[in-house]
Amino acid sequence: MSSLISEVHLDLEDKHFEACDYQKGQARWCPGCGDHAVLAAVQKLCAEEQLPPEKTVFVSGIGCSSRFPHYMDTTGFMACTGGLSRWPAG
């Protein structure tokens, strides 16, 4: 009886994300707006936590800050007032 030896080699890349991996588009907020700092801080945090962009979702409401998901290279969703809390809950 012969023995069967099976080897499986998974070619898994160790992905390391940088803040630039979460950047998309050019923010169109007013110069000096605090939203620029919030965006940069969140992109830095995502990189520090190594959140895969393809598995990360940002949800926003209305107003200038609602453009936030558009400037993140992740999945994004914008909702009108009242619809925002229902969507993530299913």
Number of C-alpha atoms within 10 A of each C-alpha: 3 4 5 6 6 6 6 6 6 6 6 6 6 6 8 11 17 15 16 13 17 23 17 13 9 8 16 11 14 10 9 8 11 11 17 16 11 13 19 16 13 14 21 18 14 19 19 13 9 14 16 15 16 10 8 14 14 15 17 19 18 12 8 12 15 15 20 21 19 19 17 24 19 19 14 16 17 18 15 12 10 9 11 16 14 9 12 11 6 5
